[in-house]
Amino acid sequence: MTDRHAAYLVILEEDIREDDAEEGVLNAIRMLRGVASVQPVTASPGAEMVGRMRADQQWREALLGLVRNGRPVRSVPEGGEQQS
């Protein structure tokens, strides 16, 4: 028997304005079949997990670019060391 999913956490690549989110992103998610509720998470200095997820994504993209093209596709996240 497989596990059942109760919710999903989606991390945005970058913060977006509340009015832009309401017009597009939130309404689009609400239209998905089976969605009972959509609640935005306001950006705050304490949102460490969001920052870590974005930094991880940037590192993955840079590494893939290095493997595929011989150079990173995106810049290294702030605080990270860039190899020369």
Wavefront OBJ file of the C-alpha trace (Angstrom):
o trace
v 0.000 0.000 0.000
v 1.324 3.455 -0.872
v 1.377 6.604 1.260
v -1.202 9.317 0.646
v -0.221 12.946 0.078
v -2.034 15.519 2.200
v -0.248 18.674 1.012
v 2.641 20.048 -1.035
v 5.095 22.791 -0.156
v 6.113 24.857 -3.175
v 9.156 27.144 -2.960
v 9.198 30.027 -5.459
v 12.439 30.903 -7.238
v 12.075 34.480 -5.991
v 9.593 36.527 -3.964
v 6.672 37.970 -5.914
v 4.338 40.820 -5.034
v 1.120 39.873 -3.252
v -1.157 41.437 -5.887
v 0.717 39.657 -8.708
v 0.451 36.348 -6.867
v -3.280 36.734 -6.262
v -3.966 37.475 -9.926
v -1.951 34.600 -11.323
v -0.187 32.027 -9.205
v -2.674 31.565 -6.361
v -5.709 31.467 -8.655
v -3.981 28.958 -10.954
v -3.216 26.653 -8.014
v -6.807 26.983 -6.753
v -8.042 25.738 -10.154
v -6.130 22.461 -9.849
v -8.358 19.482 -9.148
v -8.315 18.404 -5.515
v -6.968 21.683 -4.068
v -8.887 22.563 -0.902
v -6.908 25.602 0.220
v -4.067 27.855 -0.939
v -2.357 30.018 1.672
v 0.595 32.246 0.785
v 3.607 32.452 3.098
v 4.771 36.043 3.525
v 8.487 36.616 2.992
v 10.305 37.381 6.217
v 13.909 37.426 7.448
v 13.247 34.212 9.388
v 12.296 32.211 6.314
v 15.526 30.191 6.408
v 14.133 27.141 4.662
v 13.069 29.158 1.619
v 16.540 30.662 1.347
v 18.215 27.282 1.678
v 15.970 25.743 -0.984
v 16.693 28.593 -3.408
v 20.438 28.367 -2.755
v 20.354 24.592 -3.279
v 18.547 25.088 -6.591
v 21.133 27.648 -7.731
v 23.980 25.285 -6.858
v 22.314 22.429 -8.758
v 21.813 24.614 -11.832
v 25.419 25.864 -11.676
v 26.742 22.315 -11.346
v 24.635 21.061 -14.262
v 25.860 23.981 -16.371
v 29.432 23.145 -15.469
v 28.973 19.497 -16.420
v 27.101 20.271 -19.647
v 28.853 23.423 -20.880
v 32.106 23.636 -18.982
v 30.868 26.718 -17.101
v 28.094 27.489 -14.581
v 24.785 28.662 -16.018
v 23.844 30.851 -13.046
v 25.859 32.697 -10.464
v 26.787 31.143 -7.138
v 24.409 32.169 -4.293
v 25.459 34.885 -1.880
v 27.788 33.629 0.824
v 29.006 30.767 -1.348
v 32.537 30.439 -2.610
v 33.002 30.655 -6.327
v 35.662 28.489 -7.904
v 37.878 30.181 -10.487
l 1 2 3 4 5 6 7 8 9 10 11 12 13 14 15 16 17 18 19 20 21 22 23 24 25 26 27 28 29 30 31 32 33 34 35 36 37 38 39 40 41 42 43 44 45 46 47 48 49 50 51 52 53 54 55 56 57 58 59 60 61 62 63 64 65 66 67 68 69 70 71 72 73 74 75 76 77 78 79 80 81 82 83 84
